[in-house]
C-alpha cells in the first residue's frame, strides 16, 4: 500500500478551534514577515495570503486588516480593496497556473463552514478539470502537487505587477 504524507495537516488538527484563540488574520499581517506567512499583497484596507491548508495549489484568502466578523460591517473601502485583491488573484492565477475555473466566495458563520468566523474573509480557489478524484471522498485526503513555498514564489511577482 502506498502512503501519502501531509504532515502540515497535523498542525491544523491539533490547533485549538475556538473563538478565544488569536485571530490568524490579525496576527499574521501584523508580524512583518510576509514571505514566511505567505502574504502575497496588501492594499490600504485588505491583504491576500495563501491558505496554509489549501484545497488546491494556489488557494488563497483575502481579508480586511480590521477585525470584523460580519459581512455587513465592512466599509466601502474594505470592500473595494478586497475586491481589487480578488481580481488580482484571479489574474495572477490565470497567468501562472492556467486553471479551468475558480471558486470565489466566503463562508459566513461556523455552521456555513467559516474556520475563522470572527474575521470576514474570502477564498479564491483555482480549479482544473478533473482536480477532484476519489481521495477526498474515500480517503479523506487531498493530494497537493505543489508546496506552499513554490506556489508563493510563482504568484508573488504577479501580484506585484498588479500593484497601483
Buried (B, 14 or more C-beta within 10 A) or exposed (E): EEEEEEEEEEEEEEEEEEEEEEBBBBEBBEEEEBEEBBBBBBBEBBBBBBBBBBBBBBBBBBBBBBEBBEEEEBEEBBBBBBBBBBBBBBBBBEEBBEBEEBEBEBBBEEEEEBBBBBBBBBBBBBBEEEBEEEEEEEEEBBEBEEEBEEBBEBBBEBBEEBEE
